[in-house]
């Protein structure tokens, strides 16, 4: 009877070790799986982090898309950050420039990075930025404020059901990571 209990305990330990290893592997695989899921479904509105080349599109003057601009700060970013334009009606294929304002509210040099997202997520592939402060980290001197442009176009191939696109930026303080 004692050998039978030892065998059962050994089997239980092997099963538990297998479960722990499988859970660890699954947790490790979640980030790439999430990225694939977002690419397939268009969730999360990931935006390209590099400028696209400015090309000529046919402008659709018969169609208007509202582009909303939303700004937020990470809780650790001691800044002022806003869009100078809250909402803009655009014609797909035409280029527009919108300015954002950011200011370092501290007495120290600060390095910050803006992370963009687009909603609805499926519209992200049709929103093309040729210039954006979000492509690189921004270094602010103490109490420095700066106007920063974003130049963009909405691809005329944007499906007709999309009437509103929201471009959101969150600024993060990266000074401690430098």
Protein Blocks (a to p, Z undefined) as FASTA:
>chain_A
ZZmmmmmmmmmmmmmmmmmmmmmmmmmmmmmmmmmmmmmnopoiiacfbdcddddddddf
kbccdddddddddfklccddddfbfbdcddehiacddddddddfbfbdcddddddddddf
klmmmmccfbdfklpccdddehiacdddddddddfklcfklmbdcdddddddfklmZZ
